[in-house]
Structures are given as structure tokens and as C-alpha cells.
Amino acid sequence: MTKRYILLILLLLGACKKEVIPDPDPVLLLSPTNNDTCNTAILLDNQQSQVNFRWQEALNTSEYELVVRDLMTNVDLKKQTMRLFSSAALERGKQYSWWVISKSDQTENVSKSNVWTFYLEGIQTSSYFPFPARFISPENNTQVGLINGRITLRWEGIDIDNDIESYAVFLGTDSDSLELMAENLYSGSFQVSLNGGETYYWRVITKDREGNTSKSPIGQFRTTP
């Protein structure tokens, strides 16, 4: 009798165990490479070129979603595929970022790859616009501590021409009305005094020697009380 009870308990425990479904892994992007001029794009006409995107296979993935963002308008183009490549007709003379989202038909969880940027050459390529600044710290949607009531904002600026002239920093507690905190900065950092227990938003505008400018996305962070 005891053996029967033990066997029954073991069967019940086995039935209660849930199958572990792994999340899809993020892909490794291949091309166009990060900060590329994308000169391998196929010219369609004076306004558009076809850009071919490639990435490596991700484990536990049944479908991929390619996302291409126009960095001037922040409009996303999305394409679903089960292959390791896709293409898109894009407007020339603009900057774009792209990434791939791994999806699985076994779970609703998804994984996002790194985000890469590229410039799609237009008719005139004598001067390139700088890429939008990439925030280093504080990272987006994080909580940070102040040192003597101050924090150092850090970012990275990239320009194909290597002719970045200066940066301007905008910051505030309202994302719709950021205030100019500093301009004509020559390095990718700026120290500012802030209040504890507040949510702040910030943006960096990059300017090159030709007068071309680019705006970063608006970042967000919260200071510890």
C-alpha cells in the first residue's frame, strides 16, 4: 500500500511540473554595419535606394521583426520575416537606425538586438549630418544618485566627416519644455546641479562645422531622494 501511495505522489508531482519554455535569443546584426554610409545600397531612383539587412540566426526563435527608424522623423518601418535577411526601400540622404526583434510561437516574450545606425547617401554627399548623440550615462529610465547635488551627463557624438563642432544640452522636468542648459560644448560631458527625487528629461543637439545639426532622442532618468 505504501509503495502505491509513493508512486501516486511521484506521478502527481511529475504532472504538476510545467515545461520550461526558453525566451528567444537576441540576434547579432551583420549589415549594414554600425555608422556605415551604406554605399552598397541599390539605387532605385533619385529619391530612394534599396537597403539589404542581414543578421545571424537566434536560438529559440520562429520569426524576426526588422525595425528601421528614420532618425529625422522617428517614423518606424517594420517587416516580419522567418529568414535571416530583409530589404527596404528608403529615402536617400537620411540617417536611420535599425534593429531586429526575435519572436517565438511558444512564448509572448521577445528579445531585441543592439541598435545600429547608418547614413543612406543622397545625391549630395560633400557634407554629412552628424548622427544623433548616443547617451552613455545616465542610461535611459534609470535611477541615479547625486554627488554633492550634481550629476555628470555623458554622451557620444559620431560624424562621418569627423567635423563635429559643438554640442548643446537641454534638460528639464517636463519633456515638452526642455531648457537650454549649455551650448558650445566641445566634449561629450556636462555637469549639472539637480534636485533629488525628481524625474528629468534631457536631449543633446550635435552641430558640425558646416552648420548641420542633429537631435538625440529625449532621455529620461530619476534622481534618488
C-alpha positions, 0 to 999 in steps of 0.5 A: 500500500505504501509503495502505491501511495509513493508512486501516486505522489511521484506521478502527481508531482511529475504532472504538476511540473510545467515545461520550461519554455526558453525566451528567444535569443537576441540576434547579432546584426551583420549589415549594414554595419554600425555608422556605415554610409551604406554605399552598397545600397541599390539605387532605385531612383533619385529619391530612394535606394534599396537597403539589404539587412542581414543578421545571424540566426537566434536560438529559440526563435520562429520569426524576426521583426526588422525595425528601421527608424528614420532618425529625422522623423522617428517614423518606424518601418517594420517587416516580419520575416522567418529568414535571416535577411530583409530589404527596404526601400528608403529615402536617400540622404537620411540617417536611420537606425535599425534593429531586429526583434526575435519572436517565438510561437511558444512564448509572448516574450521577445528579445531585441538586438543592439541598435545600429545606425547608418547614413543612406547617401543622397545625391549630395554627399560633400557634407554629412549630418552628424548622427544623433548623440548616443547617451552613455550615462545616465542610461535611459529610465534609470535611477541615479544618485547625486554627488554633492547635488550634481550629476555628470551627463555623458554622451557620444557624438559620431560624424562621418566627416569627423567635423563635429563642432559643438554640442548643446544640452537641454534638460528639464522636468517636463519633456515638452519644455526642455531648457537650454542648459549649455551650448558650445560644448566641445566634449561629450560631458556636462555637469549639472546641479539637480534636485533629488527625487525628481524625474528629468528629461534631457536631449543633446543637439550635435552641430558640425562645422558646416552648420548641420545639426542633429537631435538625440532622442529625449532621455529620461532618468530619476534622481534618488531622494 
